[in-house]
Amino acid sequence: MRDVVAHVRASLDRIDELDPSINAFVTVDREGALAAARKTNHDGLLAGLTIGVKDNLDVAGLACKYGSELFADRVAEHDGACVAKLRDAGVVIVGKTMLTELACGTTGTNTPWGDTANPWNHERITGGSSSGSAAAVAAGMVDAAIGSDTSCSIRLPAAHCGIVGLKPTHDRISREGLSVCAASLDHIGPMTRSVKTAADLLKVMQDDGYDDPTALVGQPIDGLRVAVLIGEYLDDCSAPVRKAFDTAIDVLRSQGVELVELDLPAALESDILSIETAMAALAAEMLDHYGDDIARFEAEGKHISPSLRHWFDIYGAVTATVRSTATARQGEVRQRVEQRMAQANLDLLACPTARVTAGRRAGASEADRAKRVLNCTVFDVTGQPSLTVPCGFDPDGMPIGLLLSGRRHADSTVLRAGHAYQQASGWPTTPSA
């Protein structure tokens, strides 16, 4: 039986040692974590597991700033719904993790509290917006972390930092207590070093009424039918990413998976960039929630981050008509993807998580985001479960991710395949491994 107090203390000591150079945490709750460890029920599934929670999800009694000086004085009065479930399972929350401002951004840089550095190379970005969650897990500061994903924000930083990131089916985990980007796109999910732990966390965090996402983990994957996404999903990838992905597909083939090819943009009768543009129109909902606050903030001569300004300039040009059209487009894309998978009897879709590896922090901006995010984007629009697992490294030693996405509510199948791949490939998930 693990000594929970000793384990939590070791996690806190590692944060003290490593976080000054990585900047993964905005708040560390040493006293609260140790108090929780002393009360932990040692029989729970996740008893004593140390977790960082992205600082846009409420944890009672801790500041929840949404990564913005606009909310620098905000303290959460209650746990978010999924946070309460984690506590009940004996998980120990050690602190709140960094994010890009209001969860808008894909670099993890230029936040009011500084950049988050990639543990594999401190000169490289983590990706965003769940930058601190990814870095904390990759550096071994916590056993797992919670992130949120609106266009890529769990899976991109997880891939860039060489860990596992799960975006479950939309609303399988309650968003109560989460800051809003766009209600139809926002997801909460776990970031871990193993698919098994991600499945265990989903089982605890999900709302009532869903099947057991751990039920298929460990079962063989022979006979699963997987479509490799071709066209721009592969053509726009860097050579190291393409090579690692091809090798990952060979591993799946060796496990007895039946592989086919699918040109998803052709099936959707649209390139993925135009779908992301429609998604940005949905995300203009942020103006309803934060527009007045930002206007007042800037009127006082203060400044929001470059990433947030980039997106709010785009959102400000979106009309009500365009928003309405985007909502209709989202429904159409969801229906088309589900129908295509059903017609072809597909269990999973596979592609690289990002088309490039983590770039340099210096000069990183949203202007060059496309190759980071576009392989992830459509699965927020559709609400499908989508999982990234490490699948290799580029010549500079930066991690590469394999993205496996399934049909809505088939989270257990996605986790089954991800676990099988991780067991067969055995890529390290921490820089010291």
C-alpha positions in Angstrom: 0.0 0.0 0.0 1.4 3.4 -1.0 2.2 5.9 1.7 0.0 8.7 0.4 1.4 11.5 2.5 5.0 10.6 1.4 3.9 10.4 -2.2 2.2 13.8 -2.1 5.1 15.3 -0.3 7.4 14.0 -3.0 5.2 15.5 -5.7 5.3 18.9 -3.9 9.1 18.7 -3.5 9.5 18.0 -7.2 7.3 21.0 -8.0 9.6 23.1 -5.8 12.6 21.7 -7.6 11.5 21.9 -11.2 8.8 24.5 -11.5 11.0 27.6 -11.3 12.4 26.7 -14.7 9.2 25.3 -16.2 6.4 27.5 -14.8 3.7 24.9 -15.0 1.8 26.1 -11.8 0.1 29.4 -11.1 -0.9 28.1 -7.5 0.5 25.4 -5.4 -1.6 24.3 -2.4 1.0 22.6 -0.2 -1.0 22.7 3.0 -4.3 21.7 1.4 -2.6 18.8 -0.5 -1.0 17.4 2.6 -4.2 17.8 4.6 -6.1 15.9 1.9 -3.4 13.2 1.8 -3.8 12.5 5.5 -7.5 12.0 5.1 -7.3 9.9 1.9 -9.2 6.6 1.8 -6.5 4.1 0.8 -9.0 1.8 -0.8 -10.2 4.1 -3.5 -9.4 3.5 -7.2 -7.3 6.7 -7.5 -6.5 7.2 -3.8 -3.5 9.4 -3.4 -3.1 10.2 -7.1 -1.6 13.8 -7.3 -3.3 16.1 -9.8 -2.9 19.6 -11.1 -6.1 21.4 -12.3 -6.1 23.9 -15.1 -6.7 27.3 -13.7 -10.0 27.8 -15.6 -11.8 25.0 -13.5 -13.0 25.8 -10.0 -11.3 24.2 -7.0 -13.0 25.5 -3.8 -10.9 27.9 -1.8 -8.2 28.4 -4.5 -7.8 31.3 -6.8 -9.2 30.6 -10.3 -7.9 33.4 -12.6 -8.7 31.9 -16.0 -5.1 32.9 -16.9 -6.0 36.5 -16.9 -5.4 39.6 -14.8 -9.1 40.4 -15.4 -9.8 37.8 -12.8 -6.7 38.1 -10.7 -8.8 38.4 -7.5 -11.3 35.6 -8.2 -11.4 32.8 -5.7 -13.6 29.7 -6.3 -16.3 29.2 -3.7 -17.2 25.6 -4.8 -15.5 22.7 -6.6 -16.5 22.2 -10.2 -18.6 19.1 -10.6 -15.8 16.9 -11.9 -13.4 18.2 -9.2 -15.8 17.1 -6.5 -15.9 13.6 -8.1 -12.1 13.5 -8.1 -12.0 14.4 -4.4 -14.5 11.7 -3.6 -12.3 9.2 -5.3 -9.3 10.1 -3.1 -7.4 12.2 -5.6 -5.2 14.8 -4.1 -5.2 18.2 -5.8 -1.8 19.9 -5.4 -2.5 23.1 -7.3 -3.7 25.0 -10.3 -1.9 24.9 -13.6 -0.9 27.6 -16.1 -2.9 28.3 -19.2 -3.1 30.8 -22.0 -5.3 33.8 -21.2 -9.0 32.8 -21.0 -7.9 29.5 -22.6 -7.3 31.2 -26.0 -4.0 30.3 -27.5 -1.9 27.4 -28.8 1.6 28.3 -27.6 1.6 28.5 -23.8 3.6 31.8 -24.1 3.0 35.5 -23.4 0.6 34.9 -20.5 0.3 37.4 -17.6 2.4 35.0 -15.5 5.0 34.2 -18.2 5.7 31.3 -20.5 5.4 27.6 -19.7 8.5 25.8 -20.9 8.5 22.4 -22.5 10.1 19.9 -20.1 11.9 18.2 -23.0 13.6 21.4 -24.1 13.0 24.7 -22.2 13.4 26.7 -25.4 10.4 25.1 -27.0 6.7 25.7 -26.6 4.3 23.4 -24.7 1.4 24.2 -26.9 -1.8 25.5 -25.4 -4.1 26.2 -23.9 -3.6 23.5 -21.2 0.2 24.3 -21.2 0.8 23.9 -17.4 -1.2 20.7 -17.2 0.9 19.1 -19.9 4.2 20.3 -18.6 3.5 19.3 -15.0 2.6 15.7 -16.0 5.5 15.4 -18.5 8.0 16.6 -15.9 6.7 14.2 -13.3 5.5 16.9 -10.9 2.1 15.3 -10.7 0.7 11.9 -11.6 -2.0 13.5 -13.8 -3.7 16.8 -14.6 -7.0 18.1 -15.8 -7.3 20.2 -19.0 -9.9 21.7 -21.2 -10.2 21.5 -25.0 -12.1 23.8 -27.4 -10.0 23.3 -30.5 -7.0 21.3 -29.5 -6.1 22.5 -26.0 -5.7 19.1 -24.2 -4.3 17.1 -27.2 -1.9 19.6 -28.6 0.1 20.3 -25.4 -0.1 16.6 -24.5 1.5 15.7 -27.9 4.1 18.5 -27.7 5.0 17.3 -24.2 5.0 13.6 -25.0 2.1 12.5 -22.7 -1.4 11.1 -23.1 -4.3 13.5 -23.5 -8.0 12.6 -23.7 -10.8 14.7 -25.0 -13.9 12.6 -24.1 -17.2 12.8 -25.9 -18.7 16.2 -25.6 -20.4 16.7 -22.2 -19.5 13.3 -20.9 -17.8 15.2 -18.2 -19.8 18.1 -16.7 -18.5 21.6 -17.6 -20.0 23.1 -14.4 -17.3 25.2 -12.9 -15.3 25.7 -16.1 -14.8 29.0 -17.8 -16.6 29.4 -21.1 -15.0 29.5 -24.5 -17.8 28.0 -26.6 -20.4 25.8 -25.0 -20.8 23.5 -28.0 -17.0 23.0 -28.3 -15.7 23.0 -24.7 -14.6 19.7 -23.2 -12.9 18.7 -20.0 -10.5 15.8 -19.9 -7.5 14.1 -18.2 -3.8 14.4 -19.1 -1.7 11.5 -17.9 1.4 9.4 -18.6 -0.7 6.3 -19.3 -3.9 5.6 -21.2 -5.0 3.3 -18.3 -4.8 6.2 -15.9 -6.8 8.4 -18.3 -9.5 5.7 -18.5 -9.6 5.5 -14.7 -9.9 9.2 -14.4 -12.7 9.4 -17.0 -14.6 6.7 -15.1 -14.5 8.8 -11.9 -15.1 12.2 -13.6 -17.9 11.4 -16.0 -21.5 12.1 -15.4 -23.9 9.3 -14.4 -25.4 7.1 -17.1 -22.4 6.4 -19.2 -20.8 3.0 -19.8 -17.5 2.1 -18.0 -14.7 3.6 -20.1 -12.2 1.1 -18.5 -14.2 -2.0 -19.5 -12.3 -2.6 -22.7 -8.8 -1.4 -21.7 -6.4 -4.4 -21.9 -8.5 -6.3 -24.5 -6.9 -7.1 -27.9 -7.6 -4.7 -30.7 -7.5 -7.2 -33.6 -10.5 -6.7 -35.8 -11.0 -3.0 -35.1 -11.5 -1.1 -38.3 -9.3 2.1 -38.4 -9.3 4.7 -41.1 -6.0 6.5 -41.7 -6.9 10.1 -42.5 -5.1 11.1 -45.8 -5.0 14.3 -47.8 -4.1 17.4 -45.8 -4.0 15.4 -42.5 -0.8 13.8 -43.8 0.4 15.9 -46.7 1.0 19.0 -44.6 3.0 17.1 -41.9 6.7 17.6 -41.4 8.9 14.6 -42.5 9.6 13.5 -38.9 6.0 13.6 -38.0 5.0 11.6 -41.1 7.7 9.0 -40.4 6.7 8.5 -36.8 3.0 8.3 -37.8 3.7 5.6 -40.4 5.6 3.6 -37.9 2.7 3.9 -35.4 0.3 2.6 -38.0 2.6 -0.4 -38.6 2.3 -1.1 -34.8 -1.5 -1.0 -35.0 -1.3 -3.3 -38.1 0.8 -5.7 -36.1 -1.9 -5.8 -33.5 -4.4 -7.1 -36.0 -6.2 -3.8 -36.8 -7.9 -3.6 -40.2 -6.7 -0.4 -41.9 -8.4 1.6 -44.6 -7.9 5.2 -45.9 -10.3 8.1 -45.7 -10.1 11.6 -47.2 -12.1 13.3 -44.5 -12.2 16.8 -46.1 -13.6 15.2 -49.3 -16.2 13.4 -47.2 -17.1 16.7 -45.6 -17.0 18.5 -48.9 -14.8 21.1 -47.2 -11.2 21.7 -46.2 -10.5 21.6 -42.5 -9.4 25.2 -42.4 -12.8 26.4 -43.4 -14.3 24.2 -40.7 -12.0 25.8 -38.2 -13.2 29.2 -39.4 -16.7 28.1 -38.7 -15.6 27.0 -35.3 -14.1 30.4 -34.6 -17.5 31.9 -35.3 -18.9 29.6 -32.6 -16.2 30.7 -30.2 -17.3 34.3 -30.7 -19.6 33.4 -27.8 -16.7 34.5 -25.7 -17.6 38.1 -26.5 -20.9 37.6 -24.6 -19.1 36.4 -21.5 -15.9 38.6 -21.4 -16.3 41.4 -24.0 -17.4 44.0 -21.5 -14.7 43.1 -19.0 -12.0 43.3 -21.6 -13.3 46.7 -22.9 -13.2 48.1 -19.3 -9.7 46.6 -18.7 -8.3 48.1 -21.9 -10.0 51.4 -21.2 -7.9 51.6 -18.0 -4.7 51.4 -20.1 -4.1 47.7 -19.4 -3.3 45.0 -22.0 -4.5 41.5 -22.6 -2.1 38.9 -24.1 -1.3 38.9 -27.8 -3.0 35.6 -28.2 -6.2 36.8 -26.7 -6.1 40.0 -28.6 -5.6 38.0 -31.8 -8.8 36.0 -31.2 -11.0 38.8 -29.9 -10.2 40.8 -33.0 -11.4 37.9 -35.1 -14.5 37.3 -32.9 -15.4 41.0 -33.0 -15.9 40.8 -36.8 -18.4 37.9 -36.5 -22.0 38.8 -37.1 -25.0 37.2 -35.6 -25.8 35.8 -39.1 -22.4 34.2 -39.3 -22.8 32.7 -35.8 -26.1 31.2 -36.8 -24.6 29.7 -40.0 -21.7 28.2 -38.0 -24.1 26.5 -35.6 -25.9 24.9 -38.6 -22.6 23.9 -40.1 -21.5 22.3 -36.8 -24.6 20.1 -36.9 -24.0 19.2 -40.5 -20.3 18.2 -39.9 -21.3 16.1 -36.9 -23.9 14.2 -38.9 -21.6 13.7 -41.9 -18.7 12.3 -39.9 -21.0 10.0 -37.9 -22.7 8.8 -41.1 -19.4 8.2 -42.9 -18.0 6.1 -40.0 -21.2 4.1 -39.8 -21.4 3.4 -43.5 -17.8 2.3 -43.6 -18.1 0.4 -40.4 -15.2 2.4 -38.9 -14.3 2.2 -35.2 -11.6 4.8 -35.2 -9.9 7.5 -37.3 -6.1 7.9 -37.0 -3.8 10.8 -37.9 -0.9 12.7 -36.4 -2.0 14.9 -33.4 -0.1 17.9 -34.8 1.5 18.3 -38.2 4.7 19.7 -36.6 6.6 19.3 -33.4 6.9 22.0 -30.7 8.5 25.1 -32.1 10.6 27.7 -30.4 9.1 29.9 -27.6 10.9 33.0 -29.0 8.5 34.6 -31.5 5.8 32.0 -31.1 2.4 33.3 -32.1 -1.1 32.4 -33.2 -0.3 33.4 -36.7 1.5 30.1 -37.3 -1.0 27.9 -35.5 -2.5 26.0 -38.4 -0.1 23.1 -38.5 -0.3 22.8 -34.8 -4.1 22.5 -34.5 -5.9 21.5 -37.7 -5.7 17.7 -37.2 -7.5 18.2 -33.8 -10.0 20.8 -34.7 -12.8 18.9 -36.3 -13.2 16.5 -33.4 -14.2 19.4 -31.1 -16.8 20.4 -33.7 -18.1 16.8 -33.8 -17.8 16.2 -30.1 -16.2 12.8 -30.8 -13.8 11.2 -28.2 -10.2 11.9 -29.3 -7.0 10.6 -27.7 -3.4 11.5 -28.2 -0.6 9.0 -27.3 3.1 9.5 -27.7 4.4 7.9 -30.9 8.0 9.0 -31.3 10.4 12.0 -31.5 11.8 14.3 -34.1 15.6 14.6 -34.6 15.8 17.3 -32.0 14.2 15.0 -29.4 10.8 16.7 -29.4 7.8 14.4 -28.9 5.3 13.4 -31.6 1.7 12.3 -31.0 -0.7 9.8 -32.6 -4.4 10.9 -32.6 -7.1 8.2 -32.3 -10.7 9.4 -32.5 -13.8 7.4 -32.3 -17.5 7.5 -32.7 -19.5 9.6 -30.2 -19.9 7.8 -26.9 -17.4 5.1 -27.9 -14.8 6.4 -25.5 -14.0 2.9 -24.3 -13.0 1.8 -27.9 -10.7 4.8 -28.2 -9.1 4.0 -24.8 -8.8 0.3 -25.7 -6.9 1.1 -28.9 -4.7 3.8 -27.2 -3.8 1.4 -24.4 -2.9 -1.4 -26.8 -0.7 0.9 -28.9 1.0 2.3 -25.8 1.7 -1.1 -24.5 3.1 -2.2 -27.8 5.3 0.8 -28.4 6.5 1.8 -25.0 7.6 5.4 -25.7 8.9 7.3 -22.6 6.6 10.0 -21.3 9.0 12.0 -19.1 12.3 13.6 -20.1 14.1 11.6 -17.4 12.7 8.2 -18.6 
